[in-house]
Amino acid sequence: MRVQERSGDFAAAGFVPVAVGFSPPDALAALAGHLGWAFAFCSDENRLVYDRLDLGSAGARQVFSPGTRAIYDAARARGEDVARPVEDVRQLGGDALVVAGEVKVLMRPSSPDDRPEIDQLLAAAAALGAH
């Protein structure tokens, strides 16, 4: 299930989803539109947030892992257009819960396909209490 489909659950926990990417703003706006992302999508072209959260880079085997390939194969099977990457595919992302500017929960993936389930994020948000 997608984050935007669970926006009410995030709101009930006192959190607002925000995405951060290192692409230029116009590219992120196009991505947000493609994904149907209704929340803020911030451009971090200098990767200051990535550095601050110590989100590293993956090796080629991690990037092109069986799990990652399966994600793209499934997208192709659904008829989605899967474009070739034009940016740093090795940069790993992360998921964080931030309260009053302080990172309270940080989940760092070991590969691009290693991301927490939305229920894990919501459970972590509930454990922090409403903010």
All heavy atoms as an XYZ file, in Angstrom:
966
protein
N       0.848     -1.179      0.000
C       0.000      0.000      0.000
C       0.890      1.238      0.000
O       1.918      1.280      0.645
C      -0.914     -0.032      1.210
C      -1.878      1.112      1.249
S      -3.172      0.895      2.465
C      -4.194     -0.297      1.642
N       0.497      2.237     -0.683
C       1.283      3.444     -0.840
C       1.054      4.419      0.312
O       0.009      4.443      0.935
C       0.928      4.087     -2.156
C       1.155      3.129     -3.330
C       0.637      3.695     -4.571
N       1.784      4.214     -5.313
C       1.700      4.633     -6.546
N       0.554      4.636     -7.169
N       2.763      5.064     -7.168
N       2.076      5.261      0.536
C       2.022      6.234      1.630
C       0.788      7.117      1.517
O       0.076      7.336      2.501
C       3.305      7.090      1.644
C       3.169      8.256      2.607
C       4.511      6.239      2.008
N       0.504      7.629      0.313
C      -0.614      8.561      0.173
C      -1.948      7.911      0.508
O      -2.879      8.587      0.936
C      -0.641      9.234     -1.198
C      -0.602      8.315     -2.374
C       0.805      8.031     -2.867
O       1.760      7.989     -2.105
N       0.949      7.817     -4.153
N      -2.049      6.596      0.340
C      -3.285      5.891      0.681
C      -3.450      5.753      2.191
O      -4.543      5.458      2.672
C      -3.303      4.518      0.015
C      -3.374      4.605     -1.498
C      -3.067      3.297     -2.185
O      -2.642      2.331     -1.510
O      -3.236      3.227     -3.408
N      -2.377      5.986      2.933
C      -2.417      5.880      4.389
C      -2.213      7.234      5.058
O      -1.873      7.305      6.234
C      -1.313      4.912      4.861
C      -1.392      3.500      4.294
C      -2.511      2.669      4.859
N      -2.430      2.460      6.283
C      -1.745      1.473      6.872
N      -1.086      0.600      6.161
N      -1.755      1.365      8.183
N      -2.453      8.312      4.316
C      -2.200      9.649      4.853
C      -2.991      9.915      6.129
O      -2.494     10.576      7.045
C      -2.498     10.718      3.806
O      -3.862     10.692      3.433
N      -4.205      9.395      6.218
C      -5.004      9.574      7.428
C      -4.355      8.911      8.640
O      -4.420      9.448      9.755
N      -3.726      7.772      8.430
C      -3.035      7.086      9.530
C      -1.821      7.888     10.000
O      -1.555      7.975     11.197
C      -2.594      5.682      9.095
C      -3.769      4.774      8.796
O      -4.831      4.942      9.420
O      -3.622      3.898      7.924
N      -1.087      8.474      9.039
C       0.048      9.314      9.422
C      -0.441     10.545     10.174
O       0.133     10.931     11.194
C       0.873      9.725      8.189
C       1.800      8.653      7.710
C       1.474      7.873      6.614
C       3.010      8.411      8.353
C       2.331      6.881      6.161
C       3.866      7.421      7.917
C       3.527      6.648      6.815
N      -1.527     11.153      9.696
C      -2.080     12.334     10.361
C      -2.531     11.991     11.776
O      -2.305     12.761     12.713
C      -3.230     12.912      9.543
N      -3.157     10.840     11.950
C      -3.616     10.422     13.283
C      -2.433     10.227     14.228
O      -2.560     10.447     15.434
C      -4.431      9.131     13.171
N      -1.285      9.837     13.675
C      -0.083      9.654     14.499
C       0.656     10.974     14.696
O       1.636     11.030     15.440
C       0.851      8.634     13.847
N       0.186     12.030     14.017
C       0.799     13.343     14.183
C       1.955     13.614     13.241
O       2.774     14.491     13.502
N       2.036     12.877     12.135
C       3.131     13.050     11.187
C       2.607     13.367      9.794
O       1.533     12.917      9.406
C       3.995     11.773     11.117
C       4.840     11.575     12.340
C       4.331     10.909     13.445
C       6.128     12.066     12.402
C       5.091     10.735     14.582
C       6.901     11.896     13.530
C       6.386     11.232     14.629
N       3.388     14.145      9.064
C       3.074     14.472      7.678
C       4.204     13.907      6.814
O       5.373     14.241      7.032
C       2.991     16.000      7.466
C       2.775     16.327      6.003
C       1.896     16.592      8.333
N       3.890     13.051      5.854
C       4.946     12.525      4.976
C       5.578     13.633      4.140
O       4.891     14.524      3.634
C       4.198     11.535      4.064
C       2.955     11.185      4.819
C       2.591     12.436      5.569
N       6.890     13.580      4.012
C       7.656     14.491      3.168
C       8.698     13.646      2.453
O       9.375     12.838      3.090
C       8.363     15.585      3.999
C       9.272     16.440      3.124
C       7.351     16.454      4.731
N       8.820     13.824      1.157
C       9.843     13.113      0.393
C      10.989     14.067      0.097
O      10.783     15.264     -0.096
C       9.263     12.577     -0.913
N      12.193     13.526      0.073
C      13.384     14.297     -0.264
C      14.120     13.531     -1.350
O      14.332     12.326     -1.229
C      14.304     14.480      0.962
C      15.584     15.209      0.578
C      13.581     15.206      2.082
N      14.497     14.224     -2.401
C      15.264     13.619     -3.476
C      16.411     14.529     -3.866
O      16.417     15.705     -3.531
N      17.397     13.985     -4.571
C      18.543     14.803     -4.948
C      18.456     15.313     -6.383
O      19.367     15.945     -6.888
C      19.865     14.071     -4.720
C      19.973     12.737     -5.413
C      20.392     12.636     -6.718
C      19.665     11.572     -4.720
C      20.499     11.413     -7.343
C      19.774     10.339     -5.335
C      20.197     10.255     -6.661
N      17.324     15.063     -7.021
C      17.103     15.571     -8.381
C      16.736     17.052     -8.325
O      16.293     17.543     -7.287
C      15.957     14.806     -9.047
O      16.261     13.446     -9.152
N      16.873     17.750     -9.449
C      16.422     19.145     -9.499
C      14.908     19.223     -9.277
O      14.183     18.250     -9.525
C      16.778     19.592    -10.915
C      17.820     18.631    -11.384
C      17.528     17.342    -10.683
N      14.408     20.372     -8.814
C      12.982     20.511     -8.501
C      12.034     20.110     -9.628
O      11.009     19.471     -9.383
C      12.837     21.992     -8.142
C      14.175     22.388     -7.644
C      15.159     21.585     -8.466
N      12.362     20.465    -10.873
C      11.440     20.136    -11.965
C      11.334     18.628    -12.176
O      10.253     18.106    -12.450
C      11.825     20.858    -13.261
C      13.234     20.538    -13.737
O      14.087     20.141    -12.919
O      13.498     20.702    -14.958
N      12.441     17.922    -12.008
C      12.403     16.464    -12.139
C      11.599     15.845    -11.001
O      10.846     14.887    -11.203
C      13.822     15.898    -12.172
N      11.749     16.392     -9.796
C      10.988     15.864     -8.657
C       9.501     16.168     -8.803
O       8.664     15.351     -8.420
C      11.522     16.421     -7.343
C      12.908     15.931     -6.940
C      13.341     16.575     -5.628
C      12.952     14.416     -6.837
N       9.183     17.315     -9.367
C       7.772     17.646     -9.590
C       7.147     16.652    -10.560
O       6.018     16.187    -10.349
C       7.636     19.073    -10.110
N       7.891     16.303    -11.604
C       7.394     15.314    -12.565
C       7.237     13.952    -11.890
O       6.239     13.250    -12.113
C       8.337     15.213    -13.763
N       8.193     13.581    -11.059
C       8.110     12.309    -10.340
C       6.925     12.301     -9.385
O       6.179     11.321     -9.309
C       9.408     12.029     -9.584
C       9.448     10.764     -8.742
C       9.221      9.524     -9.606
C      10.764     10.662     -7.986
N       6.732     13.392     -8.662
C       5.596     13.496     -7.743
C       4.284     13.324     -8.485
O       3.372     12.627     -8.018
C       5.630     14.830     -6.995
N       4.192     13.936     -9.651
C       2.990     13.783    -10.465
C       2.790     12.350    -10.923
O       1.681     11.816    -10.860
N       3.869     11.726    -11.349
C       3.806     10.330    -11.806
C       3.367      9.398    -10.677
O       2.589      8.479    -10.883
C       5.169      9.908    -12.352
C       5.272      8.460    -12.687
N       4.692      7.917    -13.810
C       5.868      7.434    -12.026
C       4.935      6.612    -13.828
N       5.641      6.300    -12.761
N       3.884      9.661     -9.471
C       3.569      8.815     -8.319
C       2.246      9.174     -7.658
O       1.755      8.424     -6.818
C       4.685      8.915     -7.274
C       6.063      8.415     -7.681
C       7.076      8.723     -6.585
C       6.021      6.922     -7.987
N       1.699     10.324     -7.994
C       0.494     10.785     -7.320
C       0.799     11.250     -5.899
O      -0.048     11.186     -5.018
N       2.025     11.730     -5.681
C       2.480     12.169     -4.358
C       1.847     13.508     -4.033
O       2.067     14.497     -4.722
C       4.002     12.277     -4.349
C       4.594     12.592     -3.030
C       5.088     13.788     -2.607
C       4.774     11.692     -1.934
N       5.554     13.700     -1.327
C       5.375     12.419     -0.878
C       4.470     10.360     -1.723
C       5.689     11.847      0.336
C       4.781      9.785     -0.511
C       5.384     10.522      0.514
N       1.039     13.568     -2.978
C       0.288     14.776     -2.648
C       0.946     15.610     -1.555
O       0.380     16.616     -1.133
C      -1.122     14.381     -2.211
N       2.110     15.204     -1.100
C       2.776     15.894      0.002
C       3.992     16.658     -0.528
O       4.300     16.617     -1.705
C       3.216     14.884      1.066
C       2.102     13.988      1.519
C       2.005     12.682      1.054
C       1.128     14.450      2.385
C       0.972     11.855      1.459
C       0.082     13.625      2.792
C       0.010     12.326      2.321
N       4.696     17.312      0.360
C       5.904     18.044     -0.041
C       6.947     17.071     -0.581
O       7.110     15.958     -0.068
C       6.470     18.807      1.156
N       7.639     17.508     -1.626
C       8.735     16.741     -2.213
C       9.884     17.728     -2.354
O       9.866     18.608     -3.215
C       8.328     16.180     -3.571
C       9.023     14.910     -3.970
C       8.352     13.928     -4.662
C      10.363     14.682     -3.666
C       8.970     12.746     -5.038
C      10.994     13.518     -4.034
C      10.298     12.546     -4.723
N      10.863     17.632     -1.505
C      11.934     18.622     -1.418
C      13.163     18.191     -2.207
O      13.556     17.024     -2.179
C      12.342     18.825      0.037
S      10.971     19.331      1.094
N      13.778     19.140     -2.875
C      14.988     18.888     -3.640
C      16.213     19.142     -2.769
O      16.359     20.210     -2.180
C      15.031     19.794     -4.872
O      16.231     19.598     -5.582
N      17.075     18.159     -2.705
C      18.318     18.225     -1.927
C      19.481     17.933     -2.874
O      20.176     16.934     -2.744
C      18.254     17.205     -0.781
C      19.480     17.214      0.112
O      20.212     18.214      0.134
O      19.713     16.191      0.788
N      19.643     18.809     -3.860
C      20.639     18.571     -4.912
C      22.053     18.422     -4.368
O      22.860     17.702     -4.950
C      20.587     19.689     -5.952
C      19.308     19.688     -6.764
C      19.282     20.766     -7.814
O      19.893     20.544     -8.870
O      18.662     21.818     -7.554
N      22.367     19.084     -3.267
C      23.701     18.963     -2.670
C      23.793     17.816     -1.663
O      24.832     17.621     -1.045
C      24.103     20.278     -2.001
C      24.248     21.391     -3.013
O      24.754     21.176     -4.115
N      23.788     22.575     -2.663
N      22.687     17.102     -1.504
C      22.601     15.926     -0.626
C      22.973     16.232      0.831
O      23.561     15.409      1.527
C      23.441     14.776     -1.172
C      22.978     14.369     -2.559
C      23.677     13.160     -3.055
N      23.577     13.123     -4.505
C      23.885     12.117     -5.241
N      24.320     11.017     -4.689
N      23.777     12.163     -6.541
N      22.575     17.399      1.294
C      22.842     17.763      2.683
C      22.065     16.874      3.652
O      22.591     16.468      4.689
C      22.510     19.236      2.915
C      23.305     20.226      2.063
C      22.794     21.647      2.286
C      24.778     20.117      2.346
N      20.805     16.586      3.320
C      20.000     15.706      4.178
C      20.566     14.291      4.138
O      20.701     13.638      5.173
C      18.512     15.714      3.753
C      17.714     14.677      4.527
C      17.919     17.100      3.940
N      20.944     13.838      2.962
C      21.534     12.500      2.827
C      22.796     12.389      3.690
O      22.999     11.400      4.395
C      21.880     12.211      1.362
C      20.683     11.977      0.476
C      19.981     13.036     -0.089
C      20.254     10.694      0.192
C      18.889     12.822     -0.907
C      19.162     10.457     -0.633
C      18.483     11.530     -1.175
O      17.401     11.313     -1.985
N      23.646     13.429      3.628
C      24.864     13.432      4.432
C      24.546     13.478      5.917
O      25.137     12.750      6.719
C      25.763     14.616      4.065
C      26.409     14.468      2.705
O      26.434     13.329      2.164
O      26.880     15.482      2.160
N      23.616     14.346      6.295
C      23.260     14.510      7.711
C      22.714     13.202      8.302
O      22.958     12.874      9.462
C      22.223     15.625      7.849
C      21.735     15.889      9.222
C      22.771     16.638     10.031
N      22.355     16.784     11.393
C      22.119     17.930     11.985
N      22.290     19.046     11.343
N      21.748     17.963     13.229
N      21.973     12.450      7.484
C      21.409     11.176      7.935
C      22.356     10.006      7.678
O      22.023      8.866      7.973
C      20.061     10.920      7.258
C      18.969     11.941      7.557
C      17.701     11.596      6.790
C      18.696     12.029      9.048
N      23.532     10.303      7.133
C      24.542      9.282      6.847
C      23.979      8.169      5.967
O      24.137      6.990      6.246
C      25.117      8.710      8.149
C      26.399      7.935      7.936
O      27.109      8.210      6.951
O      26.686      7.033      8.751
N      23.276      8.586      4.908
C      22.717      7.635      3.949
C      23.768      7.392      2.881
O      24.090      8.275      2.109
C      21.427      8.181      3.339
C      20.315      8.459      4.347
C      19.140      9.145      3.666
C      19.869      7.183      5.025
N      24.317      6.215      2.884
C      25.447      5.897      2.023
C      25.077      5.511      0.612
O      23.940      5.695      0.153
N      26.049      4.960     -0.051
C      25.890      4.476     -1.416
C      25.972      2.960     -1.420
O      26.685      2.365     -0.619
C      26.999      5.034     -2.313
O      26.870      6.421     -2.435
N      25.268      2.380     -2.339
C      25.257      0.930     -2.480
C      26.243      0.504     -3.561
O      26.524      1.258     -4.492
C      23.853      0.455     -2.855
N      26.722     -0.700     -3.436
C      27.551     -1.280     -4.479
C      26.672     -1.777     -5.611
O      25.447     -1.883     -5.473
N      27.293     -2.081     -6.734
C      26.544     -2.525     -7.913
C      25.694     -3.756     -7.614
O      24.555     -3.862     -8.071
C      27.501     -2.801     -9.069
N      26.208     -4.685     -6.846
C      25.441     -5.897     -6.521
C      24.225     -5.579     -5.667
O      23.205     -6.241     -5.768
C      26.319     -6.925     -5.827
C      27.292     -7.567     -6.773
C      28.053     -8.670     -6.117
N      28.989     -9.223     -7.085
C      29.917    -10.067     -6.791
N      30.065    -10.488     -5.545
N      30.725    -10.529     -7.717
N      24.345     -4.577     -4.806
C      23.195     -4.168     -4.004
C      22.146     -3.472     -4.863
O      20.955     -3.707     -4.710
C      23.633     -3.218     -2.886
C      24.482     -3.849     -1.809
C      25.081     -2.792     -0.921
O      25.887     -2.002     -1.376
N      24.655     -2.773      0.324
N      22.604     -2.601     -5.760
C      21.678     -1.840     -6.604
C      20.913     -2.759     -7.536
O      19.712     -2.620     -7.719
C      22.431     -0.759     -7.413
C      21.517     -0.101     -8.428
C      23.020      0.289     -6.477
N      21.610     -3.695     -8.118
C      20.987     -4.593     -9.088
C      20.735     -5.963     -8.473
O      20.914     -6.991     -9.106
C      21.838     -4.665    -10.353
C      22.025     -3.317    -10.981
C      23.233     -2.649    -10.898
C      20.966     -2.693    -11.617
C      23.390     -1.386    -11.457
C      21.107     -1.425    -12.177
C      22.330     -0.780    -12.089
N      20.280     -5.947     -7.220
C      19.982     -7.178     -6.484
C      18.756     -7.856     -7.081
O      17.968     -7.232     -7.801
C      19.717     -6.842     -5.011
O      18.489     -6.128     -4.907
N      18.560     -9.125     -6.762
C      17.349     -9.804     -7.244
C      16.065     -9.079     -6.823
O      15.121     -8.977     -7.599
C      17.439    -11.190     -6.610
C      18.910    -11.412     -6.428
C      19.470    -10.051     -6.084
N      16.039     -8.533     -5.603
C      14.850     -7.818     -5.136
C      14.582     -6.570     -5.951
O      13.432     -6.264     -6.308
N      15.632     -5.815     -6.263
C      15.468     -4.608     -7.058
C      15.020     -4.958     -8.473
O      14.106     -4.336     -9.021
C      16.793     -3.811     -7.106
O      17.185     -3.500     -5.773
C      16.627     -2.522     -7.897
N      15.651     -5.964     -9.051
C      15.254     -6.383    -10.402
C      13.796     -6.838    -10.407
O      13.054     -6.573    -11.350
C      16.185     -7.473    -10.914
C      17.563     -6.917    -11.281
C      18.370     -7.902    -12.104
N      18.497     -9.202    -11.485
C      19.534     -9.625    -10.762
N      20.544     -8.802    -10.560
N      19.575    -10.824    -10.249
N      13.365     -7.511     -9.342
C      11.969     -7.982     -9.262
C      10.989     -6.806     -9.247
O       9.918     -6.872     -9.860
C      11.775     -8.857     -8.023
N      11.356     -5.718     -8.571
C      10.506     -4.528     -8.536
C      10.313     -3.980     -9.948
O       9.197     -3.667    -10.372
C      11.111     -3.447     -7.603
C      11.014     -3.903     -6.143
C      10.425     -2.098     -7.817
C      11.804     -3.055     -5.183
N      11.409     -3.872    -10.696
C      11.315     -3.350    -12.059
C      10.622     -4.334    -12.991
O       9.853     -3.922    -13.862
C      12.706     -2.973    -12.582
C      13.212     -1.713    -11.943
C      14.175     -1.753    -10.950
C      12.697     -0.476    -12.310
C      14.629     -0.591    -10.345
C      13.141      0.693    -11.711
C      14.107      0.622    -10.726
O      14.536      1.771    -10.129
N      10.863     -5.622    -12.822
C      10.174     -6.624    -13.640
C       8.668     -6.574    -13.404
O       7.878     -6.671    -14.344
C      10.713     -8.032    -13.340
C      12.118     -8.247    -13.868
O      12.596     -7.434    -14.702
O      12.765     -9.232    -13.433
N       8.263     -6.397    -12.143
C       6.830     -6.310    -11.824
C       6.211     -5.066    -12.449
O       5.090     -5.101    -12.956
C       6.629     -6.320    -10.308
N       6.951     -3.964    -12.428
C       6.446     -2.728    -13.050
C       6.264     -2.920    -14.552
O       5.251     -2.514    -15.126
C       7.400     -1.563    -12.769
N       7.233     -3.559    -15.181
C       7.111     -3.829    -16.623
C       5.921     -4.738    -16.898
O       5.193     -4.542    -17.869
C       8.397     -4.455    -17.147
C       9.516     -3.478    -17.333
C      10.715     -4.134    -18.037
N      11.881     -3.317    -17.889
C      12.814     -3.479    -16.953
N      12.731     -4.462    -16.093
N      13.848     -2.665    -16.893
N       5.727     -5.741    -16.041
C       4.610     -6.684    -16.217
C       3.267     -5.968    -16.098
O       2.288     -6.383    -16.727
C       4.714     -7.813    -15.204
N       3.212     -4.889    -15.297
C       1.981     -4.099    -15.175
C       1.821     -3.133    -16.335
O       0.859     -2.380    -16.391
C       1.991     -3.304    -13.869
C       1.860     -4.130    -12.606
C       1.654     -3.254    -11.378
N       2.713     -2.287    -11.154
C       3.813     -2.494    -10.425
N       3.998     -3.670     -9.849
N       4.704     -1.538    -10.267
N       2.797     -3.134    -17.249
C       2.729     -2.249    -18.402
C       3.284     -0.872    -18.148
O       3.100      0.037    -18.960
N       3.970     -0.676    -17.014
C       4.545      0.627    -16.712
C       5.820      0.832    -17.518
O       6.580     -0.104    -17.743
C       4.861      0.734    -15.214
C       3.626      0.706    -14.335
C       3.958      0.777    -12.860
O       5.057      1.235    -12.498
O       3.110      0.347    -12.060
N       6.028      2.063    -17.938
C       7.239      2.416    -18.648
C       8.358      2.587    -17.628
O       8.261      3.418    -16.725
C       7.026      3.715    -19.436
C       8.238      4.107    -20.248
O       8.986      3.202    -20.677
O       8.444      5.313    -20.457
N       9.384      1.792    -17.740
C      10.521      1.868    -16.825
C      11.683      2.502    -17.579
O      12.297      1.870    -18.432
C      10.907      0.470    -16.288
C      12.107      0.565    -15.356
C       9.723     -0.171    -15.585
N      11.932      3.764    -17.264
C      12.997      4.500    -17.949
C      14.353      4.138    -17.364
O      14.468      3.777    -16.186
C      12.755      5.997    -17.802
N      15.360      4.258    -18.192
C      16.731      4.047    -17.718
C      17.083      5.173    -16.754
O      16.715      6.322    -16.971
C      17.703      4.029    -18.881
C      17.504      2.847    -19.816
C      18.578      2.792    -20.877
N      19.918      2.680    -20.343
C      20.530      1.534    -20.027
N      19.893      0.404    -20.182
N      21.757      1.529    -19.560
N      17.800      4.857    -15.687
C      18.171      5.904    -14.732
C      19.098      6.930    -15.381
O      19.911      6.594    -16.228
C      18.889      5.148    -13.610
C      19.202      3.800    -14.150
C      18.311      3.547    -15.309
N      18.931      8.173    -14.947
C      19.770      9.246    -15.468
C      20.616      9.869    -14.359
O      21.382     10.784    -14.619
C      18.922     10.342    -16.158
C      18.226      9.780    -17.379
C      17.925     10.948    -15.188
N      20.458      9.364    -13.150
C      21.188      9.930    -12.026
C      21.879      8.824    -11.239
O      21.926      7.681    -11.666
C      20.243     10.733    -11.137
C      19.719     11.950    -11.859
C      18.772     12.758    -11.016
O      18.216     12.224    -10.038
O      18.581     13.932    -11.338
N      22.368      9.151    -10.088
C      23.140      8.246     -9.244
C      22.245      7.144     -8.677
O      21.536      7.354     -7.695
C      23.776      9.052     -8.116
C      24.676      8.227     -7.217
O      24.828      7.011     -7.461
O      25.230      8.799     -6.268
N      22.290      5.977     -9.279
C      21.467      4.859     -8.811
C      22.046      4.220     -7.551
O      21.390      3.409     -6.909
C      21.282      3.783     -9.900
C      20.560      4.353    -11.102
C      22.613      3.154    -10.295
N      23.261      4.589     -7.207
C      23.905      3.990     -6.029
C      23.512      4.682     -4.719
O      23.704      4.129     -3.649
C      25.413      4.012     -6.211
C      25.845      3.128     -7.402
C      27.345      3.055     -7.557
N      27.927      2.504     -6.350
C      28.975      3.033     -5.708
N      29.555      4.122     -6.151
N      29.443      2.469     -4.611
N      22.984      5.904     -4.796
C      22.611      6.625     -3.577
C      21.465      5.924     -2.883
O      20.409      5.719     -3.457
C      22.201      8.066     -3.898
C      21.699      8.853     -2.695
C      22.771      9.100     -1.663
O      23.753      9.757     -1.954
N      22.592      8.590     -0.460
N      21.682      5.538     -1.637
C      20.625      4.900     -0.862
C      19.740      5.959     -0.215
O      20.206      7.033      0.156
C      21.219      4.001      0.223
C      21.914      2.752     -0.285
C      22.640      2.051      0.860
C      20.933      1.810     -0.940
N      18.495      5.642     -0.082
C      17.549      6.517      0.591
C      17.435      6.129      2.055
O      18.270      5.417      2.604
N      16.379      6.565      2.670
C      16.126      6.238      4.057
C      14.741      6.704      4.432
O      14.070      7.399      3.670
N      14.306      6.304      5.602
C      13.009      6.721      6.126
C      13.244      7.234      7.535
O      13.875      6.548      8.351
C      12.040      5.537      6.127
C      11.740      5.092      4.707
O      10.830      5.671      4.105
O      12.426      4.181      4.206
N      12.752      8.436      7.809
C      12.977      9.053      9.108
C      11.678      9.621      9.657
O      10.814     10.063      8.905
C      14.020     10.160      8.991
N      11.575      9.603     10.966
C      10.494     10.297     11.664
C      11.165     11.438     12.420
O      12.058     11.214     13.235
C       9.769      9.357     12.625
C       9.034      8.190     11.965
C       8.474      7.250     13.021
C       7.930      8.680     11.054
N      10.730     12.658     12.103
C      11.359     13.856     12.657
C      10.344     14.590     13.515
O       9.208     14.819     13.095
C      11.867     14.770     11.512
C      12.512     16.022     12.068
C      12.833     14.002     10.609
N      10.761     14.966     14.709
C       9.920     15.717     15.635
C      10.677     16.977     16.042
O      11.797     16.889     16.554
C       9.569     14.871     16.885
C       8.760     15.695     17.876
C       8.838     13.599     16.496
N      10.079     18.126     15.782
C      10.671     19.417     16.144
C      12.118     19.517     15.655
O      12.996     19.967     16.371
C      10.581     19.642     17.653
N      12.350     19.067     14.419
C      13.677     19.167     13.822
C      14.668     18.109     14.256
O      15.814     18.122     13.825
N      14.250     17.196     15.106
C      15.150     16.140     15.601
C      14.718     14.785     15.047
O      13.549     14.414     15.133
C      15.120     16.107     17.131
C      16.058     15.081     17.717
C      16.009     15.050     19.241
O      15.471     15.989     19.861
O      16.502     14.059     19.807
N      15.681     14.062     14.484
C      15.400     12.726     13.967
C      15.195     11.785     15.146
O      16.097     11.577     15.953
C      16.544     12.215     13.065
C      16.275     10.789     12.614
C      16.712     13.130     11.859
N      13.980     11.264     15.262
C      13.650     10.346     16.352
C      13.787      8.884     15.935
O      14.099      8.034     16.744
C      12.215     10.596     16.843
C      11.998     11.963     17.421
C      12.746     12.125     18.722
C      12.372     13.422     19.405
N      13.006     13.561     20.712
N      13.493      8.602     14.671
C      13.604      7.249     14.129
C      14.254      7.373     12.761
O      13.851      8.215     11.963
C      12.222      6.565     13.982
C      12.343      5.216     13.296
C      11.551      6.426     15.344
N      15.270      6.547     12.496
C      15.914      6.526     11.194
C      16.074      5.080     10.753
O      16.645      4.265     11.479
C      17.269      7.220     11.241
C      18.087      7.208      9.947
C      17.326      7.888      8.818
C      19.432      7.874     10.173
N      15.559      4.790      9.600
C      15.669      3.447      9.027
C      16.495      3.556      7.760
O      16.085      4.197      6.792
C      14.278      2.883      8.730
C      13.409      2.767      9.959
S      11.732      2.257      9.517
C      10.940      2.320     11.118
N      17.699      2.963      7.791
C      18.600      2.999      6.646
C      18.545      1.665      5.915
O      18.750      0.620      6.523
C      20.031      3.240      7.096
C      20.293      4.600      7.664
C      21.800      4.743      7.965
N      22.084      5.962      8.647
C      22.263      6.058      9.960
N      22.197      4.988     10.722
N      22.531      7.225     10.506
N      18.308      1.677      4.611
C      18.263      0.423      3.865
C      19.669     -0.080      3.540
O      20.623      0.689      3.492
C      17.529      0.811      2.582
C      17.921      2.233      2.364
C      18.025      2.833      3.759
N      19.766     -1.385      3.329
C      21.040     -1.954      2.891
C      21.095     -2.068      1.372
O      22.143     -2.304      0.801
C      21.253     -3.327      3.530
O      20.216     -4.211      3.143
N      19.948     -1.887      0.723
C      19.860     -1.908     -0.736
C      18.611     -1.119     -1.126
O      17.762     -0.848     -0.270
C      19.783     -3.343     -1.265
O      18.571     -3.945     -0.886
N      18.474     -0.750     -2.398
C      17.305      0.034     -2.798
C      15.967     -0.647     -2.532
O      14.960      0.030     -2.338
C      17.519      0.239     -4.301
C      18.997      0.151     -4.475
C      19.444     -0.891     -3.475
N      15.931     -1.967     -2.512
C      14.670     -2.669     -2.286
C      14.435     -2.983     -0.811
O      13.435     -3.581     -0.460
C      14.607     -3.954     -3.125
C      15.698     -4.937     -2.757
O      16.883     -4.543     -2.745
O      15.378     -6.102     -2.485
N      15.329     -2.558      0.063
C      15.225     -2.813      1.497
C      14.622     -1.593      2.188
O      15.306     -0.793      2.791
C      16.615     -3.109      2.063
C      16.613     -3.296      3.566
O      15.608     -3.784      4.105
O      17.635     -2.946      4.213
N      13.314     -1.446      2.063
C      12.630     -0.315      2.673
C      11.578     -0.847      3.627
O      11.007     -1.913      3.406
C      11.957      0.558      1.605
C      12.908      1.177      0.587
C      14.011      2.013      1.201
N      13.612      3.273      1.731
C      13.633      4.411      1.067
N      14.018      4.456     -0.178
N      13.247      5.533      1.646
N      11.304     -0.115      4.703
C      10.302     -0.597      5.655
C       8.897     -0.571      5.068
O       8.592      0.236      4.189
C      10.417      0.394      6.817
C      10.954      1.640      6.197
C      11.852      1.191      5.074
N       8.078     -1.454      5.574
C       6.658     -1.427      5.216
C       6.029     -0.205      5.876
O       6.500      0.272      6.913
C       5.963     -2.700      5.704
C       6.460     -3.976      5.046
C       6.105     -4.050      3.576
O       5.030     -3.516      3.197
O       6.902     -4.614      2.809
N       4.969      0.294      5.303
C       4.293      1.465      5.856
C       3.817      1.191      7.277
O       3.897      2.061      8.152
C       3.146      1.917      4.937
C       3.746      2.420      3.622
C       2.293      2.990      5.585
C       2.755      2.718      2.550
N       3.363     -0.026      7.543
C       2.932     -0.366      8.902
C       4.073     -0.250      9.910
O       3.842      0.097     11.068
C       2.311     -1.759      8.939
C       0.908     -1.788      8.347
O       0.238     -0.723      8.316
O       0.467     -2.875      7.918
N       5.314     -0.527      9.484
C       6.465     -0.368     10.375
C       6.669      1.107     10.720
O       6.944      1.443     11.878
C       7.735     -0.913      9.726
C       7.810     -2.413      9.629
C       9.065     -2.827      8.897
O       9.095     -2.844      7.676
N      10.097     -3.144      9.646
N       6.553      1.971      9.721
C       6.688      3.403      9.966
C       5.582      3.912     10.886
O       5.838      4.691     11.807
C       6.667      4.180      8.652
C       7.875      4.006      7.735
C       7.601      4.610      6.364
C       9.103      4.638      8.371
N       4.359      3.451     10.631
C       3.257      3.894     11.473
C       3.391      3.377     12.900
O       3.059      4.082     13.857
C       1.922      3.441     10.853
C       1.539      4.203      9.588
C       0.389      3.503      8.877
C       1.169      5.646      9.923
N       3.890      2.163     13.076
C       4.113      1.630     14.419
C       5.178      2.453     15.148
O       5.032      2.754     16.342
C       4.518      0.152     14.344
N       6.235      2.831     14.428
C       7.272      3.659     15.042
C       6.720      5.022     15.407
O       7.026      5.574     16.473
C       8.455      3.785     14.084
N       5.856      5.574     14.536
C       5.235      6.875     14.820
C       4.317      6.760     16.047
O       4.345      7.634     16.920
C       4.432      7.349     13.607
N       3.553      5.680     16.131
C       2.661      5.498     17.284
C       3.463      5.364     18.565
O       3.045      5.863     19.622
C       1.776      4.267     17.054
N       4.606      4.695     18.492
C       5.447      4.526     19.679
C       5.992      5.855     20.186
O       6.255      6.011     21.371
C       6.599      3.561     19.372
N       6.156      6.812     19.275
C       6.629      8.134     19.678
C       5.522      8.979     20.292
O       5.795      9.989     20.936
C       7.206      8.878     18.470
C       8.525      8.347     17.908
C       8.856      9.062     16.609
C       9.641      8.491     18.926
N       4.290      8.617     20.039
C       3.155      9.420     20.504
C       2.846     10.511     19.511
O       3.628     10.817     18.611
N       1.700     11.134     19.635
C       1.261     12.167     18.703
C       2.156     13.406     18.832
O       2.488     13.832     19.934
C      -0.185     12.544     18.975
N       2.521     13.961     17.680
C       3.371     15.173     17.644
C       2.783     16.157     16.695
O       2.625     16.038     15.590
C       4.797     14.807     17.233
C       5.459     13.913     18.221
N       5.942     14.357     19.406
C       5.676     12.574     18.214
C       6.477     13.340     20.081
N       6.320     12.255     19.377
